[in-house]
Amino acid sequence: FVSGFPIDFAFNRIHASANTWYTGSRLTGQKMMYLDTGAAEGAGAAWLFGAQDYNNGYAHTHYGNTEQAWMFKRHAGLDVVTYTGNGETTRPINHSMNKIPEMMWVKRRSGSNRSWAVYHKGLDGANNPETHFLLLDLSSAEGDEDLTWSDTAPTSTHFTVGASATVNGNNDTYLAILFSSVDKISKCGYYTGNGETGQTITTGFQPRFIFFKRLNDSESWKVFDSLRTTSTPFSKQLYLDVNDTPDTVTPFFTVSSTGFTLNSTNVNASNDKYIYYAHA
C-alpha cells in the first residue's frame, strides 16, 4: 500500500466484500490485531511492519487489488504508544503529541479477548468525557464508569487509565492510538441530531474519510470515504465493528470544502448525540 510517507499506524480490509479489519503499528512490528474483534495480538507472517520496512507505505504480502488501507503517521494529530499495565487504579501514561488527545483507542495486546476502549471528547455530552467510554469493536452505547480512564482527563503530556484489565491489567501489554484535531487536516467533533435535512458540520477542510458513532443508542460505527466510491463519493458505508459487506446507500451527507452537511436521520436523528472523526 503506497502512502508517500512512513507509516506508524494502519488498518486495511477487502473493501468490496465481507472481511475483517486488520490493524497494526510500527511499534508493535510483525504483529496484527483486528478492529472488529477483541482478539489478542497474533503473529502475522504477511504483516510487514518489521520484517520488511518501507519509507512510503506498508504491505501485506498475499493481498491483491481488492484491499484498501487507511494509513497514518505520527504528527500533531496522531500518536502511537505502547505500554505494560500495572493494575493500579490511576495510571498516567506519557505521550508525545504535545497537545491534548481528543480521541483515544486502547487495545490489550496480550491475554484473552478484550474490547478496544475508546475515549472521545464528545462523550457525556462533552461535559466530563473522561467518565465515559465506548467500545470500538461493539455497537453498544456509551458507558459510564471510572475503571477505564479513572475519571481523569488527558493532558498535553499524558493520558490516564484505570484499573480495568481492558486498559491496565497487571503485566499485560497494550497499544494506544491517540488522535487530535489539526487545522485543515483532521477533526474530532460531536453534535446533536436535529432530525432534519441540511444540518452543516464545519471541519475547516474537505473530508476524505469520516466515521460516526451514535452515543445514546446501540448502533454500529459508520465509516465512509471518498476512495471506494469515486463516482458517487461517500455513498457506501462500512462498519468498524462488523466484518460485513458494505452497504450501498443514498448518501447520508455531502461534503464541501469546509465540512459536511447531514441529509439523513441515519446520522442525524432528532436529539441523538453523535461523535465523528474526519480527515482530509
Buried (B, 14 or more C-beta within 10 A) or exposed (E): BEBEEBBBBBBBBBBEEEBBBBBBBBBBBBBBBBBBBBBBBEEBEEBBBBEEEBEEBBBBEEBEEEBBBBBBBBBBBBBBBEBEBEBEEBBBBEBEBEBBBBBBBBBBBBBEEBBBBBBBBBBBBEEEBBBBBBBBBBBBBBBEEBBBBBBBBBEEBBBBBBBBBBBBBEEBBBBBBBBBBBEEBBBBBBBBBBEEEEBEBEBBBBBBBBBBBBBBEEBBBBBBBBEBBEEEBBBBBBBBBBBBEBEEBEBBBBBEEEBBBBBEBBBBBEEBBBBBBBBB
